[in-house]
Amino acid sequence: MFNEVCLYCQTVSSSSFTWTHLFDKNSLCENCRRSLEHLVEPFCKKCCRMLSEKSIDNICYDCVRWENNSEWSGVLECNISFYQYNDFMKELIARFKYRGDYTLAKIFATDIKKVTAEMKVDLYIPIPLSETRLSERGFNQSEALLAVAGLPVTNVLSRKHSEKQSKKSREERMQQANLFEIQDLETINGKQILLMDDIYTTGSTIRHAAKVLKNAGAARIISMTLSR
């Protein structure tokens, strides 16, 4: 038998040893694993939002509005998310992101590795934090997610300090000045890029970052988030 400790609730459980234990130690107990709700089809093919009857060709109205705006059309090819932003995910991300539980990033390593293995990506770029936010939290959660998945991190974006995005409306996020600056134009030109973040809400943060990269000559930009 093999003892496993849940990374979230610290419950110890016993299971038969398999070869999987050698490669996947990013375990949750059965109860916590059940609390994660996978996104399932039908969902928006642009942002992974769960679809209702309000969609056009399997694209949600939010993404239709983004793509109908000449300033934002074609900036982001699509977003890939894994889980619904339910109460459990909200608390898990809060503990990881705001209360500094870095080890929780390991829960998602297998998901990230599995999906990125099937993609053509030149650069993995985390959404950066401002210096103020980084000092408050101690680490960048987006960079941590890439690192625990064993993916090479390219930090070419910097972020200006601003009011938290969660306090702004969708329209305020769309209309604000770009939050990001690029540090190395030559690194970006012609590259296939994956942008990493923890949550996709309105898509504003990711698109602002993608726009800077696109203007620097990036060929194609896809984003990945844990939750939608």
C-alpha positions in Angstrom: 0.0 0.0 0.0 1.0 3.6 -0.7 0.2 6.6 1.6 -0.8 9.8 -0.2 -1.3 13.2 1.4 -3.9 15.5 -0.3 -2.2 18.7 -1.3 -5.3 20.7 -0.4 -6.9 19.3 2.8 -3.8 17.2 4.0 -6.0 14.1 4.4 -3.8 10.9 4.3 -5.2 8.0 2.3 -3.9 4.6 1.3 -3.9 3.1 -2.2 -2.2 0.4 -4.1 1.1 1.4 -5.6 1.2 1.9 -9.3 3.9 3.3 -11.7 1.8 6.4 -11.9 3.0 7.3 -8.4 6.5 7.7 -9.7 5.5 10.4 -12.2 2.4 12.0 -10.8 2.7 13.1 -7.2 0.4 16.0 -7.6 -2.4 14.3 -5.7 -5.7 15.4 -4.3 -7.9 13.1 -2.2 -11.0 11.7 -3.7 -13.3 14.2 -2.1 -11.2 17.2 -3.2 -10.8 15.8 -6.7 -14.6 15.5 -7.0 -14.9 19.1 -6.1 -13.0 20.2 -9.2 -15.6 20.5 -12.0 -14.1 20.0 -15.5 -15.4 22.2 -18.2 -17.4 20.1 -20.6 -18.8 20.7 -24.0 -20.6 22.6 -25.3 -18.3 25.5 -24.5 -17.1 28.5 -26.4 -14.4 27.5 -28.9 -12.7 30.9 -28.3 -12.6 31.1 -24.5 -14.0 27.8 -23.0 -17.0 29.6 -21.5 -19.9 27.1 -20.9 -22.5 27.8 -23.6 -26.2 28.5 -23.3 -28.5 29.2 -26.2 -26.8 32.7 -26.5 -23.9 31.9 -28.8 -23.1 32.3 -32.5 -21.4 29.3 -34.2 -20.3 28.0 -30.8 -18.7 31.4 -29.9 -20.1 33.2 -26.8 -21.4 36.7 -27.1 -18.4 38.1 -25.1 -15.9 36.7 -27.7 -18.1 37.9 -30.5 -17.9 41.5 -29.1 -14.1 41.2 -28.7 -13.7 40.0 -32.3 -16.1 42.6 -33.7 -14.0 45.4 -32.1 -11.3 46.3 -34.7 -8.8 47.1 -31.9 -9.0 43.6 -30.5 -9.9 41.3 -33.4 -7.4 38.6 -34.0 -5.2 39.5 -31.0 -5.9 36.2 -29.2 -6.5 33.0 -31.1 -8.2 31.3 -28.2 -8.1 30.5 -24.5 -7.9 27.0 -23.0 -9.2 26.4 -19.5 -9.6 23.3 -17.4 -12.1 23.8 -14.7 -15.2 25.8 -13.7 -14.7 28.6 -11.3 -16.9 27.0 -8.6 -16.7 27.6 -4.8 -14.0 25.0 -4.3 -11.8 26.4 -7.2 -12.3 29.9 -5.9 -11.0 28.9 -2.4 -8.2 26.8 -3.9 -6.9 29.7 -6.1 -7.3 32.2 -3.2 -5.1 30.0 -1.0 -2.6 29.5 -3.8 -2.5 33.1 -5.1 -3.1 35.3 -2.0 -2.1 33.1 0.9 1.1 31.8 -0.6 0.5 28.1 -0.8 2.9 27.5 -3.7 2.6 23.7 -3.6 -1.0 23.9 -4.8 0.4 24.6 -8.3 1.4 21.0 -8.5 -2.2 19.9 -8.6 -2.4 21.3 -12.2 0.9 20.2 -13.5 -0.4 17.1 -15.2 -3.2 19.0 -16.9 -0.8 21.6 -18.2 1.8 19.1 -19.4 -0.8 17.0 -21.2 -2.4 19.8 -23.2 0.9 21.7 -24.0 2.5 18.4 -25.3 0.0 18.5 -28.1 0.6 22.1 -29.1 3.3 23.9 -31.1 4.7 26.5 -28.8 7.9 28.4 -29.0 7.6 30.5 -25.8 5.7 30.1 -22.5 5.0 33.5 -21.1 3.4 34.1 -17.7 1.1 37.1 -17.1 3.3 39.2 -14.9 2.6 40.9 -11.7 3.5 44.5 -10.9 6.5 44.9 -8.5 4.0 45.9 -5.7 1.9 42.8 -6.2 4.9 40.5 -6.5 6.3 41.9 -3.2 2.9 41.3 -1.5 2.5 37.7 -2.7 6.1 36.5 -2.8 5.7 34.7 -6.2 3.9 35.0 -9.5 1.2 32.3 -9.6 1.2 32.2 -13.4 5.0 31.6 -13.5 4.6 28.9 -10.8 2.1 27.0 -12.9 4.5 26.8 -15.8 7.5 26.0 -13.6 5.8 23.0 -11.8 4.8 21.6 -15.2 8.4 21.6 -16.2 8.0 24.2 -19.0 10.6 26.9 -19.8 9.5 30.3 -18.6 10.2 33.4 -20.7 9.7 36.6 -18.8 9.5 39.4 -21.4 6.6 41.3 -20.1 6.4 43.7 -17.3 3.3 45.2 -15.7 2.5 48.6 -14.3 0.9 48.8 -10.9 -2.8 49.5 -11.0 -6.1 48.9 -9.1 -6.9 45.2 -8.9 -8.7 43.9 -12.0 -11.4 42.2 -9.9 -12.6 45.6 -8.8 -13.3 46.9 -12.4 -16.2 46.3 -14.6 -15.9 44.7 -18.0 -16.1 48.0 -19.8 -13.5 49.6 -17.5 -11.1 46.7 -18.2 -11.6 47.0 -22.0 -11.1 50.7 -22.1 -8.1 51.1 -19.7 -4.6 51.9 -21.0 -2.5 48.9 -21.7 -1.0 47.5 -18.5 1.9 45.7 -20.0 5.3 46.6 -21.5 7.6 44.3 -23.5 11.3 44.0 -22.6 12.8 42.1 -25.6 11.2 42.6 -29.1 13.6 40.3 -30.9 12.6 37.3 -28.7 9.0 37.7 -29.7 9.1 38.2 -33.4 7.6 35.3 -35.4 7.0 33.1 -32.4 4.1 30.9 -31.3 3.3 32.0 -27.8 1.3 30.5 -24.9 0.2 33.0 -22.2 -0.4 31.5 -18.8 -2.7 32.9 -16.1 -4.8 31.5 -13.3 -8.4 32.7 -14.1 -10.1 33.9 -17.3 -12.9 36.3 -16.4 -13.6 39.0 -19.0 -10.5 38.2 -21.0 -9.2 41.7 -20.7 -6.0 41.1 -18.9 -4.9 38.3 -21.3 -5.9 40.4 -24.4 -4.0 43.4 -23.2 -0.9 41.2 -22.8 -1.5 39.5 -26.2 -1.9 42.8 -27.9 1.6 44.0 -26.8 3.1 40.7 -28.0 1.2 40.8 -31.3 2.4 44.4 -31.9 5.9 43.1 -31.3 5.6 40.6 -34.1 4.3 37.4 -32.4 2.9 35.0 -35.0 0.2 33.4 -32.9 -1.0 33.7 -29.3 -3.0 31.2 -27.2 -3.7 31.6 -23.6 -4.2 28.9 -20.9 -5.9 29.4 -17.5 -6.9 27.0 -14.8 -10.4 28.2 -14.6 -13.1 29.9 -16.6 
